[in-house]
Amino acid sequence: MKKIFLSIATLVCGLFLISSCSEFLAESPKSNLTFKDFFKTKADIEGNVNYLYRVGAPTQFASTGAYDCSLIAYTSLLTGYFVNVYEGQELQCNYSRLLTRQDNTQSISEDMDGLWDGCYRVINNANGIIKAIPDVVSSGNMSSADGARLDGEARFFRAFNYMMLVKFFGDVPKSEEFLYDLSFDTELPRSPKAEVIALIESDLKTASTNLPDAKFAANGHRITRWIAEMALTDLYFWQGKYAEAATEARKIIGSGKVALAQNKDTGLNSAYNQLRDIDDLDEVIYAYEFEASLGNNSYTPTHAFDGSATSLSNKYAIYERCFGPINRYLNVYEPDDLRIQPNQFFHWDYTRPDDGRKWNPPAFTTGWMPGFTNINFANMGYQFPGNWYYYDEQAILSTGKGIKDWNIYRYAETLLDAAEAIAQSSGVNAEAAGYLAQVQSRALGKTVAELTTANQALSKDDFIKACWLERLREFPFESKIWDDCVRTGKFPNISETTRGKVDFVNLIGAVNGSGGTFKESDLLWPISLNEMQRNPNLRPQNPGYQEAK
């Protein structure tokens, strides 16, 4: 049952990497602590593992503000196909979209500081948990089965946080030791990316062995074997290790624990509306959880609209489209694709079901806001869309508190990973063609069999590009696009006039959707200037960015 939420007391204790908070404060001055004082009992281990769920990398997928998108969405902004319409204030979004981060390192660095701190807090806590479990088990305070499961959860989160750090920064410090005070004890140099990736891989393999063979929802929303396997697939896929990625994806496909959501109709009961509205679908491999009283999803429901929606509902003080595609991105879809129809992923008008009040986004034109002069919002016959994928009827009309979980890994990604990975490593065959067809089928209204036949007739190059195109169509709000650009070295040049036409061109030197030109230095983000000042061993800065003074 829902949910893994920590009490305020436990969260505060977690920040100091302990769980028996009141006892610790009463009896153990910090200067007298030993390692075992932090992790003495099963309760200590469980409390610290629970902390890992709500800090660091997972939060970067789901945390939004009134005027800002999630940090992972910044990576989509790099393509120039997505915007935050309030980027006149949220300048880091503007610098990302226009590819000018290098000239504005200080502004970008503030967000990178939060990412860095959160990930390393999780990593450090996980290090302590992993180190302590054998002693707690041998003391008789915890069973070996519980120890293995909790070790698996800790290793997953250590790996997941290291993976985000490597994707953002490249070489980063690697530590498997527990440090009592991250503010003063961490002066490690950056380790080669390959060493960090080796630890990530090892942790995920161990986690897969130790974790339950269960669905996420059926496991009390705790990490399962299949979440670890999906992260391992993600790691191999991102590295271009396609044979390995195919092997891991096949394990998930054959597990019997996941399945695509299917259309009950092509309206509000479509698979895409189910993904928007319903938690715990069999398609969801891993999600970040929300709950009304302990942790709602902040302003996410308001991002379905723009500022004019304040007249629609007073449940939120602010409505802004803080993340969403420009019209050119919508041309990745063929006209008959269900995902581009109204009230699937996007919407162009809204009528309240209770009182008939209406909302229509303005028909924006070129230059409607400073900083957007490189975008033609009035092209291709589309009105600037709202994000239906964020819409939460109960939150907008009644509670002002969104509780829909945010999907991080879902089975559609597994199938598309498998399809491409098999084609990349072994060529196009019926298996790969069928996996792609399963994702296409619910969007195109054709049978899996007929789509499999058509896919299998494609050349290897055309099939791989069809996989890339399907990823653009399936994950507009889940920020998979930049990982795909980096791993393939290709940029999707979306036609401004022809729907469904995308050319994949070399990433470096390509012009993004907002007129910026990709440079080698765009592949990484800057190391936080604050972190570099605290730890000079992090130097040199990533190429192209300002050094700490």
N, C-alpha and C positions, 0 to 999 in steps of 0.2 A: 504494500500500500504506500501511497505518498506519505511522506517524502523524507529524503535525507536532509534535514535542516538542523542546524546547531543552535543551541541556546546562545544568548548573548554572552553568558559566562564562558561557555566553551570556546566561542570564537575569540574572546579576549585572551583566554589561556593559550589558544593555538598560536596567536601572534607571538607569544613568548616561548612557543614550542614545548608547552607542557599541557597536561590535561587535568591533573588533580590540583586545581588552582587554589582553592581555599587552604588546603593542607600545606601546599608549598609555601604560600605567603605567610602562613602562621609559623612554620617550623624551620624553613630552610633558607637562610640568607644566601644570596647568589654566590657570594665569595666562598662559601663552604660546599657548593654543589659538586657532585661527581656526575659522570655520565648516567649512572643508574638512577639518579634522582629524577631524571626526566622521563624515564621509561621503565618503571618498576613492575607494573602489573598489566594484566590484560586490559583493564579499564584505561590505563594510560595509553596503551597502544591503540585501542579502538578510538579514543578521543582524538588522538593525533592523526589517525587515518581519516576520520570524519572531517577534520579541518582541511585536508587536501582537496576535498570535493568543491570547496567554495572560494578558492584562492588561485591566483596564477592563471595559467593558460586557458582553462575552460571559461573563465570569466571574460576573456577577451573576445569570445565569439558572441556573447549575449548581452554585455553591458552597454546600454545606450543612455544618453541624456536627453534633455529637452531640446538641445541644439546640436548634438553631436551623435555620430554613429558609433558602432562598436569599433574597437581597434583593428580587428581582423578585416573589417570593411574598408579600412584605409588602403589595403592591398588592391582591392577592386578599383578604388579611385585612381590608382596609378595608370590604369588603362585609358583614362579619359572618357570612358563610356558611362561612368557613374558620377553623381554629384551629390554634395550636401548643399541645399539651397540657402543655408545659413553660413556658408563658408566665408562671407565677409567678416564674420566674427570668429568662426572656427578656422583660423588661418592655416592650421596644419592640414586641413582638408584641401584647401586651395593649393598649397605648395605640393601636395601629393598629386593632385589631378594635373597640374601644369608641369610636373617634373622639375620643380625648382627647390626641392628639399635641400640640396647641397648649399644653396645660398642662404638658407634659413634654418641652419642646423639647430640653433638654440630653441626655436619654436617647436620643431619636431622632437628635439631631445627630451622635452618635458613628458611627452607621452611614452617615449621609449624608457624613461626612468621608471615609470609605473610598471611597465611590462617586465623590465629587468628585475625590479625588486620583488614583484609578486612571484615570478617564476623561481627565483632563487630561494625565497622563503619556503616554497613547496619542496624544492629539491633538498634543502637542508633538513627539513623535517622528515622527509622520506629517508634520507641517509640515516638519521637517528633511529627511525622505526626498523629499517632493515637490519641495522647493526644489533639492535636490542632484542629482536624476536627470539633468536636461539637461546639467549639466557633466560628470558621469561618462560619459554617452553620448558627448558631444562629444570627450572625452579618448581615446576608443577603448577604454576599459576595459570597456564593456558595450554590447551590441547595442541598437538602437532597439526591437526587439521585446521584449527583456527589460525595458528601461526602461519601456515602456508597460504591460506586465503588472504590474510592481512598483509603478508609480504608481497603477494601478487598485486594487491591494490596499490601499495606504496610504490612498487616498481613501475606499475603502469603510469602513475602520476609523475614519477621522476622522469620517465622516458618522454611522456607527453609534453612536459614543460621544457625539457632539453630540446625536443624536436622543434618547438616553436622558437626557441632562442636561436637555434642553428639556421632555421629558415629566414629569420629576420636579420641576424648579425654575422653569420658565417662562423668563424672561429670564436669560441667563448670559453671561459674558465670551466674546467671539469673537476668536480670533487665528489668523492664518495664518502667523505668524512663529515661527521656532525660537528658544527661550529656553534659554540655557546652564544656568540654575539656577532651577527652578520655585519654590524656596523663597524666593528673594529678588527675582527679576525680574518676578514676576507681580503687578501692581497695577492690572490693567485693570478698568474698570467693567463692569457688566452691559450687554450689548447687547440691543436689542429682539428678542424671540423671532422676529419675522418676518425679521430679518436673518440670524439663525442658521439658520433653516429654508431660506432662499434658498441659503446655502452648502451645507447638507446636500443639497438637491436638485441643485445643480450638481455636487457631488462624485459623487453616485450616477449621474448621467447620464454623466459622464466615465468613471467606473469601468465602467459597462455597456459602453461602447464599447471600452475597453482590455482587458477581461478575457476569458478563453477561453470559447467557447461549448461548455460541457462540464458533465457531472454533477459534483457535489461529490466523490463517492467516486472517480470516474474521473480527477479532476484532482489526485490526491495529497492530497485533503482541503484544498486551497487554495481561496480565494475565486474564484468564477466569475461570469460575466455574470448568471446567473439568481439568484444570491444578491443581487447588487446590484439587480436588477429587483424582487426580492421586498421588499427594504428600501424601495425607491422606492414600491412599491404600498402598503406599510405606512404610509409617510409621508403619501401622499395620502389614504389611507383614514382615518387618524387625524384629518386636518384637515377631513374632510368634503368633499374634492375628488373626488367620486365618478366623474365622467366621466374624469378623469385616472387614477384608480385602476383603473377598468375597462380602460382602454387598456393599462396596464402588466401587469395580471393576464392579459389575453388573450395578451400576448407569451409569458409563461411557459407558459400552457396550450398554445399552439401550437408550443412549442419542441421537443417530442418528447423532452425530457430528464428528465421527471418523470412519475410515475403513482401512483395510489392503490394502497396495499397491499390485496390482496383476501383474503377469508376462504378458507382451505383447508378449514376446518371451523369450527364455532361453539364449539369448546373451546380448547385450548391452541395451536392453529394458526390462531386468528382473526387478523384484521388488527391488532387492538388488542394481542394478545400478541406479534405480530411487532414492532410498534412498541416494546413494552416490552423485548424480548429480543434483537433483531437490529439490528446496525449496518448502515449503507450501503444501506438500502432505497431504492428509486426514489422513494418518497414524501418522503424527507428532502431538503430543499433546503439546509439549513445546520444543522450540529450542533456542539456543543462537545465536543471529544474527550477521552477518558480512556484510560489504559493502566496496567497493574498496577505496573510497576516505577518509572515516571517520574512518573505522576500519576493515581492512582486517584480514584474519585468519593467518597471519604471515607465518611461515614456514611449516604449516600443509601439503600443497601439496607435499613438498619435502620428507616427511616421507613415501611416496609411494615407494621410491627407496633407494639405498644406495649411498655411496660416489662416486662410479664409474659413476653416472648419470650426473656429471658435463660435461661430453663430449656429453651428449644428449641434454642439453639445458642450455643456459647462462642466463636464466631469474632469477635464484637464484644463489648466489655465493657458497652455501653450500647445499649438499644433504646428509642426513643421515637417517638411519632407527632408529629413536629415540624411537620407541615403536612398538612392534610386537611379534607374537608368535614364540616360538621355534617349531621345527618340530613335537615334541611329541604331542603338543597341537592339531595339525591337525588331529590326530587320534580320535578326538571326532566325526568326520564325517564318515558316511558310504560312500563307494566309489561313489554311485550314487546320493548323496546329491548335489543339485545344488550349494550350498554355498561353496563347496570345489573345484568346477570347476574353470578353469582359468578365470580371469576378472569378478569375482563376489565379494568375499571379498578379495581374494588374487591374485597375479599374479607371474609368473616365467620368463616371458620375455616380452619385449615391443618393438614395432616398431612405430616410429613416423609416423603419417598418412600423413604428408606433404612431407617429404624428405627421408623416409625409414631408417633413422638412428636407430640402435638397442641398446637395453640394456638387459643384462642378469646378474642376481646376481651371485656372485661367489659361487661355490660349497664348502661351508665351511666344515671343518672337526674339530674333537675334538681339543681343545687347540688353535684355530686360533687367539684368542686374550687373553691376560692375564685376569684372573678372570672368564673365561668361561670354565675352565677345567672340570667342572662337567656336561657339556651338550654335548650330542652326536648330532651334527648338521647333521651328514651324515647318519641318520637312516631312515628306512622305505621307501626308494626310493624317498623321496621328496628332491628337492633342496630348500634351504633356501628361503622363499617367500618374495616378496615385498607386500606392503599393498595397494591393489587396492582400498580399501574403502576410502583412502585419495587422490586418483588421481583426479586432476582437470585439464582438458585438456587446457582450456583457460589460466589458470595461468601458467602452465608449458611451453606452446608453445608461448604464446603471451604477457600476461600482467605482470607476476610475482606478481600478487595479487590475492589471493584466496578469494572468496566471498561466498562460500557455508556455510550455517548455520550449526551449530553443534547440532544434535538431542540429547536432554536430556531425554525426555519421549516420547515413541511412543506406538502405540496401540498394537503391538505384545507383549510388556511387560504387558499391561493390561490383555490380554487374558491368558498369561501364569501365571500371578498372580492369576487370577480367577480360572483357571483349578486346580492349586495346592491347593489354599486356600479352595476350595469346597471339594476336596478330603481329605485334612487334617482335616477339620471340620465336614464333612458330609459323607465322603466315595465317591467312584467312581460312577458317574452316567452319564447319556447321556449328560447332560449339561457340566460337566467338561471335558468329553471325546471330546466333540465337540469343545470346546475352544482350547484345545491342538491340535486337528486335523487341525484347521484353520491355525495355524502357520506352522505345518508340511507340509500341502498340497502343498504350493507354492514351497517348497524346494525339495519335494520327487516326484512330478509329479503324485500323487494319489489324488483321490477325497476326499473331506471332509467326505462324507458318509462312504466310506470304511475304512478310518482311524479312524473315530469315533467308528465304530464297533470293530475294533481291539483294540483300547484304552480301551473301556469299558470292554473288556474281561480280562484286567490286574488286578492282585491283587492290593490292596491299596498301598502296599509298592512299587511294581513295577511301578505303575502309577506315584507315587510321584517321583521316580527316573527318570522316563521318562521325567517328567517336568523339573527336574534339568538338565538332559542331553540336553534337547532342549534349555534351557537358555544358556548353554555353546556354542551351535551351532549358536544361533541367535545373541549373543551380544559379539563377540570377541573383538571389539574395543570400546565398550561402558561401560566397567569396571563395570559390575554387579557381577562379579564372587566372589569378596571378601565379599560383603554384604551377598551373599548366603552362603559362608563358615561360616561366623559369626553367622547368624541366625539359620542355621541348625546344626552347630557343626560338619559338615562333610567336608571332602576334596576329590575332584575328583581325584582319582588315575588312570590316563589315561594310557592305555596299550601302551607299546613301540613297539609292534609288530602287534596288531590286531586292525584294523580300526573299530571304532564304539563301542569299549569295554572300559567301564569306571566303576571302582568300587568306591563306596563312603565309605570312612573310617573315623574313628574319627579324628577330626582336630588336637587336641592337641596330640603330639607324632607322627603325620604323617610326612613323608619326602616330601618336596616340589619338584617341577620339576628341581630344581638346587642343590639338595642335602642338603638343610637346614631342620632342624627339628623344627616344630612348638612348641612354648612355650606359656603359659598363657599370658605372657607379650607381645606377638606378636599381641594380639587382639586390643590393643590401640596404639596410637602414643604418643610421648612425648609432654608434655606441653613445649612451647617455653621457653628456658632458659632466654631470654631477658624479657619475660613477668613475669617470676617468680622473676627476680631481681627487676622489677618495682613494682610488687605486691606480697609481701611475703605471703599474704593470700591464694595464689594459692597452696601453699605447703600442703601436700607432692606431689612430682612428681609421675607420673604414675609408677607402679611397674616395676623394671628392668632397668629404665633409670636414667641417671645422674641428680643429684640435682643441682640447680643453686648455685654458690658459693657466 
